[in-house]
Amino acid sequence: MKGEAVDLVIFNAKIYSLDEGNHTYQAMAIKDGKIVELGPDRQILNKYRYTKSVDAEGKEIYPGFIDAHGHLFSYAELKLGANLLGCSSEQEMIERVFDYQNKTKRKIIIGSGWDQSLWENSSMPDNRRLNEEFPNTPVCLYRIDGHSALVNRAFIDLLGDFDLDIKGGEVSIDNGKLTGMFIDAALSVLEPYIPAYSSSEIKKQLKLIQKELLGYGITGVHEAGIEFEELKLLSEMVSDNELSIYVYAMLNPSKENREFALEKGIFNLKNLSVRSFKAYVDGALGSSGALLKQDYLDKKDYKGLCLMDPDELNELAEFCLDIGYQLNSHGIGDSAISIILDMCSNIYKKNPDHRFRIEHAQIIDMEDLHKFSDYAVFPSVQPTHATTDQRWVQAKIGKERMSGAYAFKSLKNQVGMIALGTDFPVEYTNPFYTIHAAVHRMNNKDYPDGGFLKNESLSMEETIKGMTFWNAFASFDEGRFGTIEKGKRATFVILDKPLNRQAKFIENFSWKTYIDGRLLHSLE
């Protein structure tokens, strides 16, 4: 007679455990949401009594993918507003706004996702067309990176008088007139006039986003910066079992969020974890807000924007250290990254296992590279940014600085790990785009031929660990998931097709996705 009773047995599989020995198995037994044992089919099937079994049909199984840098709320708002992703021209952007307004009849139109680098004229736009087409309805359209927005004259009229000199921000002026472009900290001028979507609207979209993520085998997201009201909404959804994916939330450093962290400390609510703050040190490269050590090649006497000076950053870092929190700092330009690394040099002396992260780490001064290792700074990057930005990055920073651009292999070699994400909705949620970009340095159209800065590519094994175990480590969750091992949460993905290792993109999905032993997605 068989022995111990379990809830589920998965068999006839190729299970990549990603444990220390990189073992593979055929079968596993699961009980109460945890893995009981792994081994050959015969051993597991004969040893356990099970309520349910799944024949994996020889498919590959990996730990559930974790996106180390995403924006659930921004994605929800993009879906609720005028979706401008992929617009190939200013005209197409205008047409999409028209279509959206014809359906929704909004008093104030909000859209997001445009990227002028896809247009024939890749210069930052002004609001002349918006003024012509929407003379009376205020319009605010956020660039794809969320670091700048284009508004029309009707929206500017809402603002009344305001100070054009904004620390860490820029209000674009041409020939004495506002062009409609507001960049980085200047977006705060617009925020009071941006209408909020209802909680029910946001929740509906978050559930749809969760369905999309599970369909790709993504079981966890590091939410890269949320406000206190958004944290409350997440907590409600988790408590009501409306959100099942693991969420590691980084708090924006607002007064309410600081008070929450002081009161609650390290906060865990089922599948929601909070033990980090997000610092915004500079802007985005695409909107020329990234803080560089030398001038932009295409913008004379301009080095970008500093959104948080070193004293502010050090104060926030000390606050995090005092309460046992992690600090994850947005740093894209080499000057911003240098500021963050200097901060981490002080933190390392007090706690070598601080796990403070630099989010993006796109343009590095290679003379600073050793500091990642010296101060145990965890790099968190988005491989698809490299394959998107390759169209224009050299025109912004010049050939000499390209050696430190999207240097994923160099960063990984410094600390032995690297966290990989997408920055959705700036990029697509699809983890197979991430894999192709990290390994082959090409987009899903296999461009550019031969790969972009191919010497900085990661191996397939490094990439998969950078989407599973290393991301779990980057959020202090290495004891719960990230590998498929006895005693860990039974959170994994069964892929529809074998993982593609060729330099030709092949679409893939999850065949079945499990979180804590529960089937949450199935193609069948």
Secondary structure as UniProt FT lines:
FT   STRAND          5..11
FT   STRAND          14..16
FT   TURN            20..21
FT   STRAND          24..25
FT   STRAND          27..31
FT   TURN            32..33
FT   STRAND          34..39
FT   HELIX           41..47
FT   STRAND          49..55
FT   TURN            57..58
FT   STRAND          60..63
FT   STRAND          65..70
FT   HELIX           72..80
FT   STRAND          82..83
FT   TURN            85..86
FT   HELIX           90..104
FT   STRAND          109..114
FT   HELIX           116..118
FT   HELIX           128..133
FT   STRAND          139..143
FT   TURN            144..145
FT   STRAND          148..151
FT   HELIX           153..159
FT   TURN            167..168
FT   STRAND          169..174
FT   TURN            175..176
FT   STRAND          177..184
FT   TURN            185..186
FT   HELIX           187..190
FT   HELIX           191..193
FT   HELIX           199..215
FT   TURN            216..217
FT   STRAND          218..226
FT   HELIX           228..239
FT   TURN            240..241
FT   STRAND          246..251
FT   HELIX           255..264
FT   STRAND          267..269
FT   TURN            270..271
FT   STRAND          272..280
FT   TURN            285..288
FT   TURN            297..298
FT   TURN            300..301
FT   HELIX           310..323
FT   STRAND          326..331
FT   HELIX           334..350
FT   TURN            352..353
FT   STRAND          357..360
FT   HELIX           366..368
FT   HELIX           370..374
FT   TURN            375..376
FT   STRAND          378..381
FT   HELIX           383..389
FT   TURN            390..392
FT   HELIX           393..397
FT   HELIX           400..404
FT   HELIX           408..415
FT   STRAND          419..420
FT   HELIX           431..440
FT   TURN            444..445
FT   TURN            449..450
FT   HELIX           454..456
FT   HELIX           460..465
FT   TURN            466..468
FT   HELIX           469..473
FT   TURN            474..476
FT   TURN            478..480
FT   TURN            486..487
FT   STRAND          492..495
FT   STRAND          510..515
FT   TURN            516..517
FT   STRAND          518..522
//
